[in-house]
Amino acid sequence: MPWQGSALGKPARRRLTGYLRELWREQNGSTLALFAFALPAMLGLGAIGVETGLWYVSKRAIQTQADAGALGGAFAKVWGRDDSEAKAAALKEAERNGYQEGDEEDIERHIPPEHGPYEGEESAFEVMIYRTHKTMLFAAIVPDDMLKVSTRAVAGIVPTGKACILALDEITAQSLTNSGNTTVNAPKCAIASNSTDDQAAFFTGSATVNVQTVWTAGDMLIDGNKAKLTTSQPPTTRTWPLEDPFAGTPIDIPLGACNSGNWSSSGTKYPGKYCGGIAITSSATINLMPGTYYIDQGNLTVDGNTTVTCTACSPGGEGVTFVLTSSGSVNAIGTVLINGSSKVVLNAPAEGAASAGPGDIYDGLLFYQDPRAPETTAKAAVLNGGTNTALVGATYFPSNQVTWSGNNTGLSQCTVIVADTVVLTGSSQLTSEKCDEFKVKTAVTTKVALIE
């Protein structure tokens, strides 16, 4: 007779149901079973974490090597080394930080960079490093069981400030001299010397100098206990020379007849070519029109008790430029001589002004001596002036000395001097607080830093 569920009595059915419920609630041994089931996955995930962690550590290591190499190469370039020397310096610095050239590591060095936003930038240096790793768990998806980790760094020159006074001579002692009772007030500018001499920048007498910093390729000396130097940043010495901000400025003497430069009578004068020099004498009052005044084979001389202005000029706008050159012998290139008690109120043209010339070639330049001029005392500029003198712009004498002296005051608010050597002396004052506002170019102080 077939089994009938009803054959079990109620007590038996209750006992069977109870046993099944107890079996369902029983937990003993389940944790071990679950752990055994999950262990392979846990081990796999742990191994993946370890392997990716090793890759991360490796990438950080070669990033340090690339950073050091890029900085080493950029430093070599800023010190004037050629490309092969810069590349050698980059390799040396990478090796100092653990790089080992061989089957597992490789390095590329590029001047200029060949990738990224600084591609083609001549002042930048790029380093790329590759390291090869044998894979473990990722062997199934990485060809040849090898994985290449790579990194890249770019270093370059970064501007840090402005230098309103720059002596370009690279060997002369005291190429930048502050003496007498001169006062320099340029808290937003550096004063700089490219000389490698131990006295590249020299402070003596009762000079009072308040500048952002002093920058020298050599060293500096404060002689005696009366000269006072105040800087908002520590002086930077034994460093690389600064670039000439006006290097390569062209000179194109206009064709045509010469104008007379004998300005002994008061009146208005116009831009053009003046042969044999310009002499302002006999207490004349001269009003210049904006533009470029080419002086061919002669000096610009301003006698005492004269007045020279440009009523149509304004700092940051239209201005005048005097270019001292020679269509003949370079020995005939002249200089600028401004004598005491004269009143000279002039400013250079700003960028974009019509008076700056085609392509703004003379923007920021007030006095420009042809770089071909021989280096002699007779070619040096002497800017004396009187208490009402204000010269806004740059005096650029790349081959000769500029002396700022007499009773020149700080009325200009932006005086820039870039010359072979610079002497600030007498009871003069020099101020360079508004060069940015007046759009006057200056030299630029720099540092080497990672830029990518």
HELIX and SHEET records of a PDB file:
HELIX    1   1 GLY A    5  ALA A    7  5                                   3    
HELIX    2   2 LYS A   10  ARG A   25  1                                  16    
HELIX    3   3 SER A   30  VAL A   78  1                                  49    
HELIX    4   4 ASP A   83  ARG A   96  1                                  14    
HELIX    5   5 LEU A  137  ALA A  140  5                                   4    
HELIX    6   6 PRO A  143  ASP A  145  5                                   3    
HELIX    7   7 VAL A  330  ALA A  332  5                                   3    
HELIX    8   8 ALA A  354  ALA A  356  5                                   3    
HELIX    9   9 PRO A  358  ASP A  360  5                                   3    
HELIX   10  10 THR A  377  LYS A  379  5                                   3    
SHEET    1   A 6 GLU A 105  HIS A 110  0                                        
SHEET    2   A 6 PHE A 125  LYS A 134 -1                                        
SHEET    3   A 6 MET A 146  ALA A 167 -1                                        
SHEET    4   A 6 THR A 183  SER A 193  1                                        
SHEET    5   A 6 THR A 208  THR A 216  1                                        
SHEET    6   A 6 LYS A 228  THR A 231  1                                        
SHEET    1   B 7 GLU A 105  HIS A 110  0                                        
SHEET    2   B 7 PHE A 125  LYS A 134 -1                                        
SHEET    3   B 7 MET A 146  ALA A 167 -1                                        
SHEET    4   B 7 THR A 415  LEU A 424  1                                        
SHEET    5   B 7 LEU A 176  ASN A 178  1                                        
SHEET    6   B 7 ALA A 201  PHE A 203  1                                        
SHEET    7   B 7 MET A 220  ILE A 222  1                                        
SHEET    1   C 4 GLU A 105  HIS A 110  0                                        
SHEET    2   C 4 PHE A 125  LYS A 134 -1                                        
SHEET    3   C 4 MET A 146  ALA A 167 -1                                        
SHEET    4   C 4 ALA A 443  LEU A 450 -1                                        
SHEET    1   D 5 GLU A 105  HIS A 110  0                                        
SHEET    2   D 5 PHE A 125  LYS A 134 -1                                        
SHEET    3   D 5 MET A 146  ALA A 167 -1                                        
SHEET    4   D 5 THR A 183  SER A 193  1                                        
SHEET    5   D 5 GLN A 429  THR A 431  1                                        
SHEET    1   E 9 GLU A 105  HIS A 110  0                                        
SHEET    2   E 9 PHE A 125  LYS A 134 -1                                        
SHEET    3   E 9 MET A 146  ALA A 167 -1                                        
SHEET    4   E 9 THR A 415  LEU A 424  1                                        
SHEET    5   E 9 ALA A 390  TRP A 404  1                                        
SHEET    6   E 9 LYS A 343  ASN A 347  1                                        
SHEET    7   E 9 THR A 307  THR A 309  1                                        
SHEET    8   E 9 THR A 285  LEU A 288  1                                        
SHEET    9   E 9 GLY A 267  LYS A 269  1                                        
SHEET    1   F 9 GLU A 105  HIS A 110  0                                        
SHEET    2   F 9 PHE A 125  LYS A 134 -1                                        
SHEET    3   F 9 MET A 146  ALA A 167 -1                                        
SHEET    4   F 9 THR A 415  LEU A 424  1                                        
SHEET    5   F 9 ALA A 390  TRP A 404  1                                        
SHEET    6   F 9 LEU A 365  GLN A 369  1                                        
SHEET    7   F 9 VAL A 320  THR A 325  1                                        
SHEET    8   F 9 GLY A 291  ASP A 296  1                                        
SHEET    9   F 9 GLY A 272  CYS A 275  1                                        
SHEET    1   G10 GLU A 105  HIS A 110  0                                        
SHEET    2   G10 PHE A 125  LYS A 134 -1                                        
SHEET    3   G10 MET A 146  ALA A 167 -1                                        
SHEET    4   G10 THR A 415  LEU A 424  1                                        
SHEET    5   G10 ALA A 390  TRP A 404  1                                        
SHEET    6   G10 ALA A 381  LEU A 383  1                                        
SHEET    7   G10 VAL A 336  ILE A 338  1                                        
SHEET    8   G10 LEU A 300  VAL A 302  1                                        
SHEET    9   G10 ILE A 278  ILE A 280  1                                        
SHEET   10   G10 ASN A 262  TRP A 263  1                                        
END                                                                             
